[in-house]
Amino acid sequence: MFKHYLITRFNLRKTDWTLSKQNESVLTDTWLENRFKLFLDYCFPSVASQNNLNFEWLVYFDITTPDYYKEKIKNLENELTLFKPIFVNGIEEFLPNLQNYITINSGGYVITSGLDNDDCLSTNYINEVQKQFNKQDYLALDFIDGYTLQVNDKIRIGKKKHQFNPFLSLIEKNDNPKSMYHREHMHWKYEKKLKTIKNKVIWASIIHQENMVNEFTGFDNIDIQLFFENFKISEQKKAFILKHIVNYKKWRFESYLNKLDSYRNVYYKNIKRKLGLYKE
């Protein structure tokens, strides 16, 4: 009835992306080494631990990826049959390749979901997305509640509300399907056929040194053990976080300010959508 694709862009060359948030060069050997570590610590184990395996994970790599990492990628493919690496020549080839792939390999309906290579999913992510399927010809799904985990400088975790986020999904009929990547995630605010889903905490953004724009905006006191029951990451990284996580009391006031700012942003975005103020 439908084919569900989880889609990750890994190291695709892009002319206007040359520096990280810390003004360090990206797509270098050092960047790739750090990014693969993040991928293996957070992203890969969380996808491998999904309790619903009715999906395919398309991970896009650049054709310039060094052979050393291509070997690592091949090993991951052997480890997880749902993991399908695809090599393309830069970001310009990504979307046409993706649209062609899902058109050819799908039945009547297609679901596409986004996942950055340094973030992670709850074990119930795929299941929650698919529960929204009802043969819609075109409907975007925006699960706005998640967690944010800071792993650089301080180890902190908090709740996060993020509308039009990178974890967005799109249900559509397999009739020249566009995929959720035909818009950048922040541009989904213009889409009228979008369903906002609250109180399903099924994603976690990881805040680390190489983030381009993200910063820690988490709030509330989170039970880290409960988090790890639903979000599977590497055992080594889990042990490190449990040992070094900052006590909530030390950033309670920051949490309070983050919470106010988060709810205010959701309120104003909802008002703008209702008033039709988002126009492309």
N, C-alpha and C positions, 0 to 999 in steps of 0.2 A: 504493500500500500504506500509506504514512504521509505525513503532512504535518508538516513541521518549522517551528516558529515560534521565532524569537529575539525576546525581548520586553524593551523598555526603558520604564521610567516616567521621564518627563523633568521636568516642572514642575507636577505635579498638586497642587492645593491640599489641605492637610491641617491640621485645626484645631490639632493638638499639635506641628506643625513650624513654628516661627517664627524660630528662631535657628540659626546655624551653630556649629561647634565653637569658633569664635573669638567667639561671642556677637554675631555680626553678623546683621542681618535677611536672611531668604531670600526668594526669589521677587520681589525688587525688580528694577529695571532693571539695577542694578550686578551683582546675583547672576546674572541671565539672561545678561548680557554675558560674565561670567567663565565661566559654565557652558557656553555655546555655544563658547567658545574651547577649553575642555577637551575638549568633544565632538568638535570638528573636529581637534584636535591628536592625540587618542588613540583615541577610540571609533570614529568614523566610518571613518577609513582602515583600521583593523584589521578591521572587518566587510567593507568593500569589497574587501579583499585575501584573502578566504577562498578556498581552493583547491577547495572544494566549494560550489557555488552553488545546491544543491537545498534552499532554505529561503526563508522570508519574514520580514522584519524589521519587527515591529510596534512603532512608537515612539509612546507616548501622551503627548499634550500637553494642557494645560488650555485650555478654550475662551476663557479670559481672556488668552491669549498675545497680546502686541501685534502689530499688523499688520506692523511692521518685521521681526519674527522669523518671522511666517507666510510672508513673502516668501522669507526665507532657507530655511525648511523646504521650500517649493515648489521652490526651486532644487536642494536636495539630492535631492528626489524625482525630479527630471528627470535628475540625475546618476547615480543608482543606482536601477535599477528594482526591486530587492529591498526598498528602503526604503519603508515604508508608514506615513505619519503618520496618527494617529487622534486627534481632539479630543473630550474628554469634560469634563463639568462636575464637576471635583474627583475626589478619590481614591475617593469612594463609588461613582461610576459606572464605575470602571476594571474591577474584576473581573467584574461582570455583563456588561459590554460585551465583554470578552475571551472569556469562556466562550461567549457567544452567537456571536461571530465564528468561533472555532475549530470549534464544532459545525457551523455552516452550511457552512464552506469546506473541510472535511476529509473524507477517506474513512474507511477502517476504523480507522486508528490516528493518534494525535496525539503529537508530541514538542514540548514547550515548554521553552525554555532562558532563563535570566535573564541580563541584562547591565545593569549600572548605566551611566548616561550619561557617567561620568567614568573608566571602566575600559577595558581593551582585551583583545583575544583574539589567540591565535596563529593563523597562517594555517590550521592544521590543526584548529581547535576543532570546527567543524561536522562534519567528517569523523569525528573521534574519538567524538563523541556518537552519530552515526548507526551507527557500527560496533557499538554496544552493543544495537542494536535486534534483537529476535527475537520479534516479535509478543507482547510481554508485555502482559497486561491492565492492569497497574499496577506500575511500578517507577521509583523515584527513582534518579538517578545523581549521585554526589557525587565529582567529581574534586578531590582534596584538595591536589594539588601545583600551585603556581604561582610567580609572581614578585610582588614588591612594589617599586614604583618611587617613591621620594620626590622630589618636584619643588619643595617649598617649603623655604626656609632652606638645606638641603644637598641636593645631587643624589647620591642613593645608590640602588643596586639590590641586591636579595638574593632568595634563595629564600624561599618562604613555604609553610607547611602550614596549611590552614584547612579544618576539617571543617564541614559544613553551611553552605557559603559562598554568596554571592549569584549564583554562576555555575551553580548546580544545575540539572539537567534532570529532566523527568518524561516517561516513556513511558506512555501509557494508551490504552485502547480508546476509540473515539469513541462513547461511550454516556454522555451528560451529562458530558463531560470537565471536570475541575476546573482544570487547569493548575497549574504549579509555584508560581504566585503565590497559591494558595488557603491556603498557609501562609507566614508570614514565614520567611526562610531559616534563622534560628537554631532554629526550631521543628521542622525536619525531623529533629532528633535523636529525636523521639518516634515516627518512622515505622519500622515493622518491615520494610516492603518497600523497603529502601534498599540500594543497592550502592555500597560505597566503592571507588574506583578510584585506585590509587597509581601514581606514576612516569610520569604523563602530564602534562607541564608545559604547559598549554594556556591559561592565563589570567594576567593581570597586574592587580593592584590599584594604582591611582595614589593616592599620598598627597599631598594638597595642602592649602592653607590652609582650604578650606571644608568639609573632611570633618567629619561630625558626631561620629564616635566613633573613626575609624581613626587609628592612629599607626604609625610605621615599626617593624616587627618582623622585618626581613629578616636573612638570614644567608648566609654563604659568599661566596667571591670569584667573581663572575660575569663571564664574557667578554661585555662589552657589545656587541661586534660580532656575536657569535653570537646574542645576544638580538634584535638588529635584523634578523637574517636571518629570524626567525620571527614577529616582532611588527612590523607596519608602522604607523608613526605619521607625522605630517607631517614633511617634510624640514627645515623650519625648527626644529622642536622637537628633532628628532634631532641636528642640528648643535649646538644649544645644550647638550644633555645631554653629547655627546661632549667638548665644550670644558670643561665645568664639573664633571663627575662627580668625586666625592671619591675619592681613592686608598683602596683597601681597607685598607691598613696603618693608616690613621688611625682606623678603627672596628672593628678586628679583635676586640678584647676584647668590644665590644658585640655583635658577630656571634656570638661564642662563647656569650654569655649568652642571646641570642635563640634560638639553636639548641637549647640545653638546655631552655628554656622551651617552645619549640614542640613538641619531641618528647615532653616530659612531658605537655603538654595532650592530644596525640593518644593517648598511652597511657591516661590517665585517662578520656577520653571513650570509648575502646574498651572499657575495663573496665566502665564504667557501662552501656553498651549490652548487653554480654554478660550482665551480672547483672540486666538489666531494671530498672535504677534510674531510667531516664527515663520518667516517667509524666505524662500531661497532666492 
